[in-house]
Amino acid sequence: MNKENADTAANNRATAAAEDNDWLIDEAQPGDGGNVSAAALPSWQILIVDDDVDVHVVTKFALSQASFEGRRLSFLHAYSAEEAMAVLHASPDVAVVLLDVIMETQDAGLHLARHIREELHYKAVRIILRTGQPGQALEHRIITDYDINDFWCKTDLTNRKLFTTVIASLRTYASLREAESEVANLSAALEACVSHGQPVR
């Protein structure tokens, strides 16, 4: 199948998935002020990592109307673990990674997950693995051995479950980033007190 036909098939699948998309829109938060304020806020960055173009098209379509805390979602795309590494180096504010396991190698996604945690030291970003190779033993081993936050078989991850999983991940990410900011502020205040010879209380 050439790229044009693949894109057409992907768009057809995305259109078929549209029928239950209305519930994806997050309720407006107090003080949001409607679409004008939402447009002014930075979006949540979602990185889709998968070697299947259909997955990118359908995922983006399914979440295109979603928002959380008055902020819309924006999407970054990578079709291999190597491409994803480059995107992550350039975009440290990625909140959620939707990650395929099998791409250029059988375990490319797992190596990328380890790279995110151990090399980039991105502790807040939420990593959601999606695989087309279901298996309870595989799932247990991956969750035990790798610092990921969720694991789904692609055939089980409906639009509704995808939305729920992504929004829950964004809520956790936001809480972690807020905690990181508070720790950084406290550390800065402590260092300032020490440098000026002031007692720490």
Rosetta blueprint (number, residue, H / E / L):
1 M L
2 N L
3 K H
4 E H
5 N H
6 A H
7 D H
8 T H
9 A H
10 A H
11 N H
12 N H
13 R H
14 A H
15 T H
16 A H
17 A H
18 A H
19 E H
20 D H
21 N L
22 D H
23 W H
24 L H
25 I L
26 D L
27 E L
28 A L
29 Q L
30 P L
31 G L
32 D L
33 G L
34 G L
35 N H
36 V H
37 S H
38 A H
39 A H
40 A H
41 L L
42 P L
43 S L
44 W E
45 Q E
46 I E
47 L E
48 I E
49 V E
50 D L
51 D L
52 D L
53 V H
54 D H
55 V H
56 H H
57 V H
58 V H
59 T H
60 K H
61 F H
62 A H
63 L H
64 S L
65 Q L
66 A L
67 S E
68 F E
69 E L
70 G L
71 R E
72 R E
73 L E
74 S E
75 F E
76 L E
77 H E
78 A E
79 Y L
80 S L
81 A H
82 E H
83 E H
84 A H
85 M H
86 A H
87 V H
88 L H
89 H H
90 A H
91 S L
92 P L
93 D L
94 V E
95 A E
96 V E
97 V E
98 L E
99 L E
100 D E
101 V L
102 I L
103 M L
104 E L
105 T L
106 Q L
107 D L
108 A H
109 G H
110 L H
111 H H
112 L H
113 A H
114 R H
115 H H
116 I H
117 R H
118 E H
119 E L
120 L L
121 H L
122 Y L
123 K L
124 A L
125 V L
126 R E
127 I E
128 I E
129 L E
130 R E
131 T E
132 G L
133 Q L
134 P L
135 G L
136 Q H
137 A H
138 L H
139 E H
140 H H
141 R H
142 I H
143 I H
144 T H
145 D H
146 Y L
147 D L
148 I L
149 N L
150 D E
151 F E
152 W E
153 C E
154 K L
155 T L
156 D L
157 L L
158 T L
159 N H
160 R H
161 K H
162 L H
163 F H
164 T H
165 T H
166 V H
167 I H
168 A H
169 S H
170 L H
171 R H
172 T H
173 Y H
174 A H
175 S H
176 L H
177 R H
178 E H
179 A H
180 E H
181 S H
182 E H
183 V H
184 A H
185 N H
186 L H
187 S H
188 A H
189 A H
190 L H
191 E H
192 A H
193 C H
194 V H
195 S H
196 H L
197 G L
198 Q L
199 P L
200 V L
201 R L
